[in-house]
Amino acid sequence: MDNRSELYQLAAQFLRQLEERGEAFLLLENINLADYPGAQAAAPEAGKAPEAVKPGPELSGQPRPGESLEAFGARIASCTRCRLHESRTKFVFGAGHPGADMLFIGEGPGAEEDRQGLPFVGRSGQLLTKIIASIGFTREEIYIANMVKCRPPGNRDPRPEEIEECNGYLLTQLELIKPKVIVTLGRFSAGYFHGSPGAAMRDLRGQIGEFHGVKVVSTYHPAALLRNSNWKRGCWEDMLLARKVYDQAGGRASSGAVYRPGN
């Protein structure tokens, strides 16, 4: 066997292995497979659209043994699981205490979050900081994340397939943080964690749910509160419930006190 034939066979074997793993060979469209005898078997069928790029082992939703939350976030920051990556500026993994007992989960990054790579840093983020402080916490004492890690164009709602592609990352965050209480922000995260996709917020507020053994309390998204101030009282009631559940679950003491109007 001459050297060229051996190279052809190695190339064909490599392409077949990629295909078996469900991975796309990004340079395949620039290669004339007719020049590589034996490699045609690994090529896409004529007229068949190439499959979407799938994440390889480096973008797995599973943490490596002993991997920290920060290291996991850095490793998946180049994710291309869904099309949201095409328009993002920065991947928004999350921020806060990596071992927080209270975890806030919104829906998706907005424009300012996309620019800075941090969750809830725009106007709604400023309001969330006040909401968190009202039950005795600083942002450094809790953790904040979103259902999807890249900004949906035009701040539209995340689509079911986008939430599904980010789901593994979110579950790993829960596994690594190990919170005692989850506070969802907005109807998409509320529906997911209460197991009632599409349900209205009025049907999910005031309930104490459970997700993988963690208590769940839901409230309005801060952006919704900026649009409708009449919901702020309801949000306050939700946060008092979240703090009560947190204390009952044995959450660590906060640096501040729960705000009581008129005290």
Secondary structure as a PSIPRED ss2 file (coil, helix, strand):
# PSIPRED VFORMAT (PSIPRED V4.0)

   1 M C   1.000  0.000  0.000
   2 D C   1.000  0.000  0.000
   3 N H   0.000  1.000  0.000
   4 R H   0.000  1.000  0.000
   5 S H   0.000  1.000  0.000
   6 E H   0.000  1.000  0.000
   7 L H   0.000  1.000  0.000
   8 Y H   0.000  1.000  0.000
   9 Q H   0.000  1.000  0.000
  10 L H   0.000  1.000  0.000
  11 A H   0.000  1.000  0.000
  12 A H   0.000  1.000  0.000
  13 Q H   0.000  1.000  0.000
  14 F H   0.000  1.000  0.000
  15 L H   0.000  1.000  0.000
  16 R H   0.000  1.000  0.000
  17 Q H   0.000  1.000  0.000
  18 L H   0.000  1.000  0.000
  19 E H   0.000  1.000  0.000
  20 E H   0.000  1.000  0.000
  21 R C   1.000  0.000  0.000
  22 G C   1.000  0.000  0.000
  23 E C   1.000  0.000  0.000
  24 A C   1.000  0.000  0.000
  25 F C   1.000  0.000  0.000
  26 L C   1.000  0.000  0.000
  27 L C   1.000  0.000  0.000
  28 L H   0.000  1.000  0.000
  29 E H   0.000  1.000  0.000
  30 N H   0.000  1.000  0.000
  31 I C   1.000  0.000  0.000
  32 N C   1.000  0.000  0.000
  33 L H   0.000  1.000  0.000
  34 A H   0.000  1.000  0.000
  35 D H   0.000  1.000  0.000
  36 Y C   1.000  0.000  0.000
  37 P C   1.000  0.000  0.000
  38 G C   1.000  0.000  0.000
  39 A C   1.000  0.000  0.000
  40 Q H   0.000  1.000  0.000
  41 A H   0.000  1.000  0.000
  42 A H   0.000  1.000  0.000
  43 A C   1.000  0.000  0.000
  44 P C   1.000  0.000  0.000
  45 E C   1.000  0.000  0.000
  46 A C   1.000  0.000  0.000
  47 G C   1.000  0.000  0.000
  48 K C   1.000  0.000  0.000
  49 A C   1.000  0.000  0.000
  50 P C   1.000  0.000  0.000
  51 E C   1.000  0.000  0.000
  52 A C   1.000  0.000  0.000
  53 V C   1.000  0.000  0.000
  54 K C   1.000  0.000  0.000
  55 P C   1.000  0.000  0.000
  56 G C   1.000  0.000  0.000
  57 P H   0.000  1.000  0.000
  58 E H   0.000  1.000  0.000
  59 L H   0.000  1.000  0.000
  60 S C   1.000  0.000  0.000
  61 G C   1.000  0.000  0.000
  62 Q C   1.000  0.000  0.000
  63 P C   1.000  0.000  0.000
  64 R C   1.000  0.000  0.000
  65 P C   1.000  0.000  0.000
  66 G C   1.000  0.000  0.000
  67 E C   1.000  0.000  0.000
  68 S C   1.000  0.000  0.000
  69 L H   0.000  1.000  0.000
  70 E H   0.000  1.000  0.000
  71 A H   0.000  1.000  0.000
  72 F H   0.000  1.000  0.000
  73 G H   0.000  1.000  0.000
  74 A H   0.000  1.000  0.000
  75 R H   0.000  1.000  0.000
  76 I C   1.000  0.000  0.000
  77 A C   1.000  0.000  0.000
  78 S C   1.000  0.000  0.000
  79 C C   1.000  0.000  0.000
  80 T C   1.000  0.000  0.000
  81 R C   1.000  0.000  0.000
  82 C C   1.000  0.000  0.000
  83 R H   0.000  1.000  0.000
  84 L H   0.000  1.000  0.000
  85 H H   0.000  1.000  0.000
  86 E H   0.000  1.000  0.000
  87 S C   1.000  0.000  0.000
  88 R C   1.000  0.000  0.000
  89 T C   1.000  0.000  0.000
  90 K C   1.000  0.000  0.000
  91 F C   1.000  0.000  0.000
  92 V C   1.000  0.000  0.000
  93 F C   1.000  0.000  0.000
  94 G C   1.000  0.000  0.000
  95 A E   0.000  0.000  1.000
  96 G E   0.000  0.000  1.000
  97 H C   1.000  0.000  0.000
  98 P C   1.000  0.000  0.000
  99 G C   1.000  0.000  0.000
 100 A C   1.000  0.000  0.000
 101 D C   1.000  0.000  0.000
 102 M E   0.000  0.000  1.000
 103 L E   0.000  0.000  1.000
 104 F E   0.000  0.000  1.000
 105 I E   0.000  0.000  1.000
 106 G E   0.000  0.000  1.000
 107 E C   1.000  0.000  0.000
 108 G C   1.000  0.000  0.000
 109 P C   1.000  0.000  0.000
 110 G C   1.000  0.000  0.000
 111 A H   0.000  1.000  0.000
 112 E H   0.000  1.000  0.000
 113 E H   0.000  1.000  0.000
 114 D H   0.000  1.000  0.000
 115 R H   0.000  1.000  0.000
 116 Q H   0.000  1.000  0.000
 117 G C   1.000  0.000  0.000
 118 L C   1.000  0.000  0.000
 119 P C   1.000  0.000  0.000
 120 F C   1.000  0.000  0.000
 121 V C   1.000  0.000  0.000
 122 G C   1.000  0.000  0.000
 123 R H   0.000  1.000  0.000
 124 S H   0.000  1.000  0.000
 125 G H   0.000  1.000  0.000
 126 Q H   0.000  1.000  0.000
 127 L H   0.000  1.000  0.000
 128 L H   0.000  1.000  0.000
 129 T H   0.000  1.000  0.000
 130 K H   0.000  1.000  0.000
 131 I H   0.000  1.000  0.000
 132 I H   0.000  1.000  0.000
 133 A H   0.000  1.000  0.000
 134 S H   0.000  1.000  0.000
 135 I C   1.000  0.000  0.000
 136 G C   1.000  0.000  0.000
 137 F C   1.000  0.000  0.000
 138 T C   1.000  0.000  0.000
 139 R C   1.000  0.000  0.000
 140 E C   1.000  0.000  0.000
 141 E C   1.000  0.000  0.000
 142 I C   1.000  0.000  0.000
 143 Y E   0.000  0.000  1.000
 144 I E   0.000  0.000  1.000
 145 A E   0.000  0.000  1.000
 146 N E   0.000  0.000  1.000
 147 M C   1.000  0.000  0.000
 148 V C   1.000  0.000  0.000
 149 K C   1.000  0.000  0.000
 150 C C   1.000  0.000  0.000
 151 R C   1.000  0.000  0.000
 152 P C   1.000  0.000  0.000
 153 P H   0.000  1.000  0.000
 154 G H   0.000  1.000  0.000
 155 N H   0.000  1.000  0.000
 156 R C   1.000  0.000  0.000
 157 D C   1.000  0.000  0.000
 158 P C   1.000  0.000  0.000
 159 R C   1.000  0.000  0.000
 160 P H   0.000  1.000  0.000
 161 E H   0.000  1.000  0.000
 162 E H   0.000  1.000  0.000
 163 I H   0.000  1.000  0.000
 164 E H   0.000  1.000  0.000
 165 E H   0.000  1.000  0.000
 166 C H   0.000  1.000  0.000
 167 N H   0.000  1.000  0.000
 168 G H   0.000  1.000  0.000
 169 Y H   0.000  1.000  0.000
 170 L H   0.000  1.000  0.000
 171 L H   0.000  1.000  0.000
 172 T H   0.000  1.000  0.000
 173 Q H   0.000  1.000  0.000
 174 L H   0.000  1.000  0.000
 175 E H   0.000  1.000  0.000
 176 L H   0.000  1.000  0.000
 177 I H   0.000  1.000  0.000
 178 K C   1.000  0.000  0.000
 179 P C   1.000  0.000  0.000
 180 K C   1.000  0.000  0.000
 181 V E   0.000  0.000  1.000
 182 I E   0.000  0.000  1.000
 183 V E   0.000  0.000  1.000
 184 T E   0.000  0.000  1.000
 185 L E   0.000  0.000  1.000
 186 G C   1.000  0.000  0.000
 187 R H   0.000  1.000  0.000
 188 F H   0.000  1.000  0.000
 189 S H   0.000  1.000  0.000
 190 A H   0.000  1.000  0.000
 191 G H   0.000  1.000  0.000
 192 Y H   0.000  1.000  0.000
 193 F H   0.000  1.000  0.000
 194 H C   1.000  0.000  0.000
 195 G C   1.000  0.000  0.000
 196 S C   1.000  0.000  0.000
 197 P C   1.000  0.000  0.000
 198 G C   1.000  0.000  0.000
 199 A C   1.000  0.000  0.000
 200 A C   1.000  0.000  0.000
 201 M H   0.000  1.000  0.000
 202 R H   0.000  1.000  0.000
 203 D H   0.000  1.000  0.000
 204 L H   0.000  1.000  0.000
 205 R C   1.000  0.000  0.000
 206 G C   1.000  0.000  0.000
 207 Q C   1.000  0.000  0.000
 208 I C   1.000  0.000  0.000
 209 G E   0.000  0.000  1.000
 210 E E   0.000  0.000  1.000
 211 F E   0.000  0.000  1.000
 212 H C   1.000  0.000  0.000
 213 G C   1.000  0.000  0.000
 214 V E   0.000  0.000  1.000
 215 K E   0.000  0.000  1.000
 216 V E   0.000  0.000  1.000
 217 V E   0.000  0.000  1.000
 218 S E   0.000  0.000  1.000
 219 T E   0.000  0.000  1.000
 220 Y C   1.000  0.000  0.000
 221 H C   1.000  0.000  0.000
 222 P H   0.000  1.000  0.000
 223 A H   0.000  1.000  0.000
 224 A H   0.000  1.000  0.000
 225 L H   0.000  1.000  0.000
 226 L H   0.000  1.000  0.000
 227 R H   0.000  1.000  0.000
 228 N C   1.000  0.000  0.000
 229 S H   0.000  1.000  0.000
 230 N H   0.000  1.000  0.000
 231 W H   0.000  1.000  0.000
 232 K H   0.000  1.000  0.000
 233 R H   0.000  1.000  0.000
 234 G H   0.000  1.000  0.000
 235 C H   0.000  1.000  0.000
 236 W H   0.000  1.000  0.000
 237 E H   0.000  1.000  0.000
 238 D H   0.000  1.000  0.000
 239 M H   0.000  1.000  0.000
 240 L H   0.000  1.000  0.000
 241 L H   0.000  1.000  0.000
 242 A H   0.000  1.000  0.000
 243 R H   0.000  1.000  0.000
 244 K H   0.000  1.000  0.000
 245 V H   0.000  1.000  0.000
 246 Y H   0.000  1.000  0.000
 247 D H   0.000  1.000  0.000
 248 Q H   0.000  1.000  0.000
 249 A C   1.000  0.000  0.000
 250 G C   1.000  0.000  0.000
 251 G C   1.000  0.000  0.000
 252 R C   1.000  0.000  0.000
 253 A C   1.000  0.000  0.000
 254 S C   1.000  0.000  0.000
 255 S C   1.000  0.000  0.000
 256 G C   1.000  0.000  0.000
 257 A C   1.000  0.000  0.000
 258 V C   1.000  0.000  0.000
 259 Y C   1.000  0.000  0.000
 260 R C   1.000  0.000  0.000
 261 P C   1.000  0.000  0.000
 262 G C   1.000  0.000  0.000
 263 N C   1.000  0.000  0.000
